[in-house]
Amino acid sequence: MTTLDTPLSPARPWGVGRLAPYPTTVRRPHATVTIDPETQTGVYRDRLGQVVETGKHGTSSGTETSTTTNSDSAPDQGHDQDSQQD
């Protein structure tokens, strides 16, 4: 009998041990989301059509500059980064 004739034994898929039950679902306070044409932001409304306040999100901006420390034969390049968030 050669190795090609040996029956394969079923193997347990590797991901089976990683499975877990789905988390409990949570009912969100809004039923619909539309876009305000003036501000281009989402407007969340409950089942009665009343606007639901969803909190504020901050904004951020950043810059990145390239730096060169030796412009002769073998330049050593790097970069600087900074960011601001409110």
N, CA, C and O atoms as CSV, one atom per row, in Angstrom:
chain,resi,resn,atom,element,x,y,z
A,1,MET,N,N,0.847,-1.164,0.000
A,1,MET,CA,C,0.000,0.000,0.000
A,1,MET,C,C,0.901,1.239,0.000
A,1,MET,O,O,1.826,1.328,0.807
A,2,THR,N,N,0.641,2.188,-0.892
A,2,THR,CA,C,1.455,3.395,-0.969
A,2,THR,C,C,0.793,4.510,-0.165
A,2,THR,O,O,-0.349,4.373,0.274
A,3,THR,N,N,1.515,5.612,0.024
A,3,THR,CA,C,0.948,6.732,0.780
A,3,THR,C,C,-0.218,7.363,0.044
A,3,THR,O,O,-1.061,8.005,0.671
A,4,LEU,N,N,-0.288,7.198,-1.278
A,4,LEU,CA,C,-1.411,7.749,-2.025
A,4,LEU,C,C,-2.688,6.958,-1.775
A,4,LEU,O,O,-3.787,7.483,-1.948
A,5,ASP,N,N,-2.551,5.697,-1.367
A,5,ASP,CA,C,-3.716,4.853,-1.116
A,5,ASP,C,C,-4.200,4.937,0.323
A,5,ASP,O,O,-5.249,4.379,0.646
A,6,THR,N,N,-3.466,5.620,1.197
A,6,THR,CA,C,-3.847,5.712,2.603
A,6,THR,C,C,-5.020,6.681,2.739
A,6,THR,O,O,-4.947,7.820,2.277
A,7,PRO,N,N,-6.102,6.224,3.374
A,7,PRO,CA,C,-7.246,7.128,3.541
A,7,PRO,C,C,-6.893,8.282,4.485
A,7,PRO,O,O,-6.159,8.104,5.457
A,8,LEU,N,N,-7.425,9.455,4.180
A,8,LEU,CA,C,-7.189,10.620,5.019
A,8,LEU,C,C,-8.162,10.625,6.188
A,8,LEU,O,O,-9.344,10.323,6.026
A,9,SER,N,N,-7.664,10.964,7.345
A,9,SER,CA,C,-8.558,11.072,8.487
A,9,SER,C,C,-9.085,12.503,8.539
A,9,SER,O,O,-8.338,13.444,8.269
A,10,PRO,N,N,-10.348,12.678,8.880
A,10,PRO,CA,C,-10.885,14.041,8.931
A,10,PRO,C,C,-10.165,14.853,10.011
A,10,PRO,O,O,-9.906,14.366,11.111
A,11,ALA,N,N,-9.858,16.076,9.671
A,11,ALA,CA,C,-9.177,16.973,10.609
A,11,ALA,C,C,-10.146,18.061,11.043
A,11,ALA,O,O,-10.984,18.518,10.266
A,12,ARG,N,N,-10.016,18.456,12.274
A,12,ARG,CA,C,-10.841,19.535,12.796
A,12,ARG,C,C,-10.326,20.856,12.235
A,12,ARG,O,O,-9.134,21.137,12.362
A,13,PRO,N,N,-11.181,21.686,11.614
A,13,PRO,CA,C,-10.711,22.974,11.089
A,13,PRO,C,C,-10.093,23.822,12.190
A,13,PRO,O,O,-10.600,23.856,13.312
A,14,TRP,N,N,-8.997,24.507,11.871
A,14,TRP,CA,C,-8.266,25.265,12.882
A,14,TRP,C,C,-9.102,26.377,13.499
A,14,TRP,O,O,-8.885,26.717,14.662
A,15,GLY,N,N,-10.045,26.953,12.771
A,15,GLY,CA,C,-10.815,28.080,13.280
A,15,GLY,C,C,-11.926,27.706,14.244
A,15,GLY,O,O,-12.494,28.583,14.895
A,16,VAL,N,N,-12.249,26.415,14.351
A,16,VAL,CA,C,-13.344,25.995,15.219
A,16,VAL,C,C,-13.078,26.364,16.672
A,16,VAL,O,O,-14.006,26.733,17.393
A,17,GLY,N,N,-11.843,26.271,17.108
A,17,GLY,CA,C,-11.510,26.617,18.489
A,17,GLY,C,C,-11.604,28.110,18.772
A,17,GLY,O,O,-11.602,28.521,19.932
A,18,ARG,N,N,-11.688,28.925,17.724
A,18,ARG,CA,C,-11.763,30.377,17.898
A,18,ARG,C,C,-13.199,30.878,17.917
A,18,ARG,O,O,-13.431,32.054,18.198
A,19,LEU,N,N,-14.153,30.030,17.630
A,19,LEU,CA,C,-15.552,30.444,17.577
A,19,LEU,C,C,-16.068,30.807,18.965
A,19,LEU,O,O,-15.661,30.226,19.971
A,20,ALA,N,N,-16.952,31.758,18.993
A,20,ALA,CA,C,-17.588,32.169,20.247
A,20,ALA,C,C,-19.002,32.632,19.913
A,20,ALA,O,O,-19.270,33.008,18.772
A,21,PRO,N,N,-19.900,32.613,20.873
A,21,PRO,CA,C,-21.255,33.093,20.604
A,21,PRO,C,C,-21.246,34.580,20.252
A,21,PRO,O,O,-20.389,35.336,20.709
A,22,TYR,N,N,-22.207,34.978,19.439
A,22,TYR,CA,C,-22.345,36.396,19.128
A,22,TYR,C,C,-22.670,37.168,20.393
A,22,TYR,O,O,-23.370,36.656,21.267
A,23,PRO,N,N,-22.167,38.406,20.505
A,23,PRO,CA,C,-22.504,39.207,21.682
A,23,PRO,C,C,-23.988,39.575,21.671
A,23,PRO,O,O,-24.647,39.554,20.632
A,24,THR,N,N,-24.478,39.905,22.831
A,24,THR,CA,C,-25.865,40.321,22.953
A,24,THR,C,C,-26.085,41.584,22.137
A,24,THR,O,O,-25.277,42.512,22.186
A,25,THR,N,N,-27.174,41.617,21.392
A,25,THR,CA,C,-27.456,42.805,20.590
A,25,THR,C,C,-28.025,43.914,21.458
A,25,THR,O,O,-28.652,43.661,22.486
A,26,VAL,N,N,-27.798,45.139,21.029
A,26,VAL,CA,C,-28.264,46.313,21.755
A,26,VAL,C,C,-29.143,47.130,20.819
A,26,VAL,O,O,-28.763,47.389,19.678
A,27,ARG,N,N,-30.306,47.534,21.291
A,27,ARG,CA,C,-31.178,48.372,20.474
A,27,ARG,C,C,-30.642,49.794,20.493
A,27,ARG,O,O,-30.455,50.393,21.552
A,28,ARG,N,N,-30.403,50.318,19.311
A,28,ARG,CA,C,-29.918,51.685,19.174
A,28,ARG,C,C,-31.074,52.660,19.323
A,28,ARG,O,O,-32.214,52.319,19.004
A,29,PRO,N,N,-30.795,53.886,19.811
A,29,PRO,CA,C,-31.875,54.836,20.048
A,29,PRO,C,C,-32.419,55.463,18.769
A,29,PRO,O,O,-33.401,56.202,18.829
A,30,HIS,N,N,-31.814,55.194,17.619
A,30,HIS,CA,C,-32.316,55.793,16.392
A,30,HIS,C,C,-32.901,54.726,15.469
A,30,HIS,O,O,-32.534,53.553,15.539
A,31,ALA,N,N,-33.815,55.157,14.606
A,31,ALA,CA,C,-34.442,54.243,13.666
A,31,ALA,C,C,-34.008,54.534,12.236
A,31,ALA,O,O,-33.925,53.616,11.419
A,32,THR,N,N,-33.725,55.811,11.915
A,32,THR,CA,C,-33.293,56.182,10.570
A,32,THR,C,C,-32.158,57.190,10.637
A,32,THR,O,O,-31.976,57.888,11.635
A,33,VAL,N,N,-31.402,57.249,9.555
A,33,VAL,CA,C,-30.340,58.235,9.412
A,33,VAL,C,C,-30.501,58.865,8.033
A,33,VAL,O,O,-30.590,58.159,7.028
A,34,THR,N,N,-30.537,60.193,7.988
A,34,THR,CA,C,-30.582,60.921,6.722
A,34,THR,C,C,-29.450,61.942,6.723
A,34,THR,O,O,-28.839,62.202,7.759
A,35,ILE,N,N,-29.178,62.513,5.564
A,35,ILE,CA,C,-28.128,63.523,5.433
A,35,ILE,C,C,-28.773,64.900,5.357
A,35,ILE,O,O,-29.653,65.138,4.530
A,36,ASP,N,N,-28.332,65.800,6.219
A,36,ASP,CA,C,-28.782,67.189,6.169
A,36,ASP,C,C,-28.130,67.837,4.952
A,36,ASP,O,O,-26.902,67.874,4.871
A,37,PRO,N,N,-28.924,68.355,3.991
A,37,PRO,CA,C,-28.339,68.900,2.766
A,37,PRO,C,C,-27.467,70.139,2.992
A,37,PRO,O,O,-26.574,70.409,2.189
A,38,GLU,N,N,-27.704,70.885,4.053
A,38,GLU,CA,C,-26.907,72.093,4.302
A,38,GLU,C,C,-25.580,71.785,4.970
A,38,GLU,O,O,-24.549,72.329,4.574
A,39,THR,N,N,-25.588,70.920,5.980
A,39,THR,CA,C,-24.359,70.641,6.731
A,39,THR,C,C,-23.646,69.376,6.264
A,39,THR,O,O,-22.493,69.142,6.629
A,40,GLN,N,N,-24.327,68.556,5.455
A,40,GLN,CA,C,-23.767,67.290,4.968
A,40,GLN,C,C,-23.381,66.358,6.115
A,40,GLN,O,O,-22.412,65.606,6.012
A,41,THR,N,N,-24.138,66.413,7.198
A,41,THR,CA,C,-23.913,65.521,8.327
A,41,THR,C,C,-25.134,64.632,8.512
A,41,THR,O,O,-26.219,64.941,8.021
A,42,GLY,N,N,-24.949,63.535,9.217
A,42,GLY,CA,C,-26.046,62.612,9.464
A,42,GLY,C,C,-27.018,63.148,10.493
A,42,GLY,O,O,-26.610,63.731,11.498
A,43,VAL,N,N,-28.312,62.950,10.242
A,43,VAL,CA,C,-29.362,63.319,11.192
A,43,VAL,C,C,-30.041,62.024,11.617
A,43,VAL,O,O,-30.635,61.329,10.793
A,44,TYR,N,N,-29.955,61.707,12.887
A,44,TYR,CA,C,-30.508,60.469,13.432
A,44,TYR,C,C,-31.883,60.770,14.010
A,44,TYR,O,O,-32.053,61.729,14.763
A,45,ARG,N,N,-32.863,59.947,13.654
A,45,ARG,CA,C,-34.226,60.139,14.150
A,45,ARG,C,C,-34.733,58.854,14.792
A,45,ARG,O,O,-34.400,57.752,14.357
A,46,ASP,N,N,-35.552,59.015,15.844
A,46,ASP,CA,C,-36.134,57.851,16.509
A,46,ASP,C,C,-37.368,57.387,15.744
A,46,ASP,O,O,-37.677,57.911,14.674
A,47,ARG,N,N,-38.068,56.405,16.294
A,47,ARG,CA,C,-39.234,55.829,15.613
A,47,ARG,C,C,-40.391,56.817,15.469
A,47,ARG,O,O,-41.278,56.609,14.642
A,48,LEU,N,N,-40.391,57.887,16.262
A,48,LEU,CA,C,-41.436,58.908,16.173
A,48,LEU,C,C,-41.028,60.071,15.272
A,48,LEU,O,O,-41.804,61.010,15.094
A,49,GLY,N,N,-39.825,60.024,14.703
A,49,GLY,CA,C,-39.365,61.091,13.825
A,49,GLY,C,C,-38.639,62.204,14.524
A,49,GLY,O,O,-38.258,63.186,13.888
A,50,GLN,N,N,-38.435,62.077,15.834
A,50,GLN,CA,C,-37.742,63.109,16.606
A,50,GLN,C,C,-36.226,62.933,16.432
A,50,GLN,O,O,-35.730,61.808,16.370
A,51,VAL,N,N,-35.496,64.058,16.355
A,51,VAL,CA,C,-34.042,64.007,16.214
A,51,VAL,C,C,-33.416,63.462,17.491
A,51,VAL,O,O,-33.781,63.878,18.590
A,52,VAL,N,N,-32.478,62.536,17.350
A,52,VAL,CA,C,-31.767,61.928,18.471
A,52,VAL,C,C,-30.350,62.488,18.479
A,52,VAL,O,O,-29.651,62.411,17.469
A,53,GLU,N,N,-29.918,63.048,19.604
A,53,GLU,CA,C,-28.554,63.564,19.735
A,53,GLU,C,C,-27.605,62.381,19.887
A,53,GLU,O,O,-27.803,61.533,20.757
A,54,THR,N,N,-26.588,62.321,19.053
A,54,THR,CA,C,-25.668,61.190,19.081
A,54,THR,C,C,-24.291,61.549,19.605
A,54,THR,O,O,-23.379,60.724,19.553
A,55,GLY,N,N,-24.121,62.756,20.106
A,55,GLY,CA,C,-22.821,63.137,20.633
A,55,GLY,C,C,-21.964,63.775,19.562
A,55,GLY,O,O,-22.314,63.774,18.381
A,56,LYS,N,N,-20.859,64.309,19.979
A,56,LYS,CA,C,-19.954,65.006,19.063
A,56,LYS,C,C,-18.706,64.172,18.825
A,56,LYS,O,O,-18.246,63.437,19.700
A,57,HIS,N,N,-18.178,64.304,17.634
A,57,HIS,CA,C,-16.924,63.653,17.287
A,57,HIS,C,C,-15.885,64.727,17.076
A,57,HIS,O,O,-16.188,65.777,16.509
A,58,GLY,N,N,-14.668,64.486,17.519
A,58,GLY,CA,C,-13.591,65.448,17.340
A,58,GLY,C,C,-13.071,65.443,15.912
A,58,GLY,O,O,-13.372,64.542,15.130
A,59,THR,N,N,-12.313,66.429,15.594
A,59,THR,CA,C,-11.655,66.501,14.299
A,59,THR,C,C,-10.157,66.493,14.524
A,59,THR,O,O,-9.677,66.834,15.605
A,60,SER,N,N,-9.432,66.107,13.507
A,60,SER,CA,C,-7.985,66.094,13.635
A,60,SER,C,C,-7.361,66.500,12.313
A,60,SER,O,O,-7.979,66.387,11.255
A,61,SER,N,N,-6.128,66.973,12.393
A,61,SER,CA,C,-5.358,67.297,11.203
A,61,SER,C,C,-3.907,66.969,11.494
A,61,SER,O,O,-3.494,66.924,12.653
A,62,GLY,N,N,-3.142,66.741,10.451
A,62,GLY,CA,C,-1.749,66.398,10.647
A,62,GLY,C,C,-0.904,66.873,9.487
A,62,GLY,O,O,-1.414,67.126,8.395
A,63,THR,N,N,0.380,66.992,9.724
A,63,THR,CA,C,1.331,67.352,8.682
A,63,THR,C,C,2.511,66.402,8.745
A,63,THR,O,O,2.821,65.840,9.795
A,64,GLU,N,N,3.161,66.232,7.610
A,64,GLU,CA,C,4.349,65.391,7.556
A,64,GLU,C,C,5.362,66.085,6.657
A,64,GLU,O,O,5.026,66.503,5.549
A,65,THR,N,N,6.585,66.208,7.121
A,65,THR,CA,C,7.636,66.837,6.338
A,65,THR,C,C,8.796,65.879,6.164
A,65,THR,O,O,9.136,65.124,7.075
A,66,SER,N,N,9.395,65.915,4.999
A,66,SER,CA,C,10.553,65.081,4.721
A,66,SER,C,C,11.808,65.815,5.172
A,66,SER,O,O,11.910,67.030,5.003
A,67,THR,N,N,12.749,65.099,5.736
A,67,THR,CA,C,14.000,65.710,6.191
A,67,THR,C,C,15.183,65.008,5.539
A,67,THR,O,O,15.163,63.793,5.341
A,68,THR,N,N,16.205,65.775,5.209
A,68,THR,CA,C,17.446,65.226,4.666
A,68,THR,C,C,18.588,65.799,5.503
A,68,THR,O,O,18.718,67.016,5.634
A,69,THR,N,N,19.418,64.914,6.072
A,69,THR,CA,C,20.494,65.391,6.942
A,69,THR,C,C,21.827,65.499,6.216
A,69,THR,O,O,22.731,66.176,6.707
A,70,ASN,N,N,21.975,64.863,5.078
A,70,ASN,CA,C,23.237,64.911,4.343
A,70,ASN,C,C,22.907,64.918,2.862
A,70,ASN,O,O,22.484,63.897,2.320
A,71,SER,N,N,23.092,66.048,2.202
A,71,SER,CA,C,22.750,66.125,0.780
A,71,SER,C,C,23.946,65.822,-0.113
A,71,SER,O,O,23.877,66.019,-1.326
A,72,ASP,N,N,25.055,65.338,0.482
A,72,ASP,CA,C,26.236,64.981,-0.317
A,72,ASP,C,C,26.051,63.604,-0.941
A,72,ASP,O,O,25.059,63.359,-1.626
A,73,SER,N,N,26.985,62.725,-0.711
A,73,SER,CA,C,27.012,61.449,-1.412
A,73,SER,C,C,25.942,60.455,-0.959
A,73,SER,O,O,25.324,59.802,-1.801
A,74,ALA,N,N,25.713,60.328,0.324
A,74,ALA,CA,C,24.755,59.328,0.819
A,74,ALA,C,C,23.734,60.027,1.722
A,74,ALA,O,O,23.931,60.103,2.935
A,75,PRO,N,N,22.660,60.529,1.146
A,75,PRO,CA,C,21.684,61.241,1.979
A,75,PRO,C,C,21.011,60.315,2.989
A,75,PRO,O,O,20.683,59.167,2.690
A,76,ASP,N,N,20.820,60.842,4.172
A,76,ASP,CA,C,20.117,60.135,5.234
A,76,ASP,C,C,18.761,60.802,5.362
A,76,ASP,O,O,18.660,61.924,5.859
A,77,GLN,N,N,17.722,60.119,4.917
A,77,GLN,CA,C,16.400,60.738,4.906
A,77,GLN,C,C,15.539,60.205,6.033
A,77,GLN,O,O,15.707,59.078,6.498
A,78,GLY,N,N,14.620,61.040,6.453
A,78,GLY,CA,C,13.642,60.671,7.465
A,78,GLY,C,C,12.429,61.559,7.273
A,78,GLY,O,O,12.283,62.203,6.233
A,79,HIS,N,N,11.570,61.596,8.259
A,79,HIS,CA,C,10.411,62.472,8.182
A,79,HIS,C,C,9.927,62.805,9.599
A,79,HIS,O,O,10.170,62.069,10.555
A,80,ASP,N,N,9.247,63.921,9.690
A,80,ASP,CA,C,8.661,64.369,10.952
A,80,ASP,C,C,7.150,64.361,10.803
A,80,ASP,O,O,6.635,64.608,9.712
A,81,GLN,N,N,6.437,64.083,11.873
A,81,GLN,CA,C,4.988,64.106,11.859
A,81,GLN,C,C,4.474,64.865,13.074
A,81,GLN,O,O,5.071,64.805,14.149
A,82,ASP,N,N,3.383,65.568,12.902
A,82,ASP,CA,C,2.701,66.149,14.037
A,82,ASP,C,C,1.204,66.093,13.766
A,82,ASP,O,O,0.773,65.997,12.616
A,83,SER,N,N,0.431,66.153,14.812
A,83,SER,CA,C,-1.012,66.105,14.643
A,83,SER,C,C,-1.671,66.953,15.727
A,83,SER,O,O,-1.105,67.192,16.794
A,84,GLN,N,N,-2.881,67.397,15.415
A,84,GLN,CA,C,-3.691,68.154,16.369
A,84,GLN,C,C,-5.066,67.536,16.392
A,84,GLN,O,O,-5.612,67.177,15.349
A,85,GLN,N,N,-5.619,67.413,17.560
A,85,GLN,CA,C,-6.962,66.862,17.694
A,85,GLN,C,C,-7.724,67.651,18.728
A,85,GLN,O,O,-7.194,68.021,19.775
A,86,ASP,N,N,-8.999,67.906,18.409
A,86,ASP,CA,C,-9.844,68.613,19.376
A,86,ASP,C,C,-11.098,67.819,19.648
A,86,ASP,O,O,-11.941,68.246,20.437
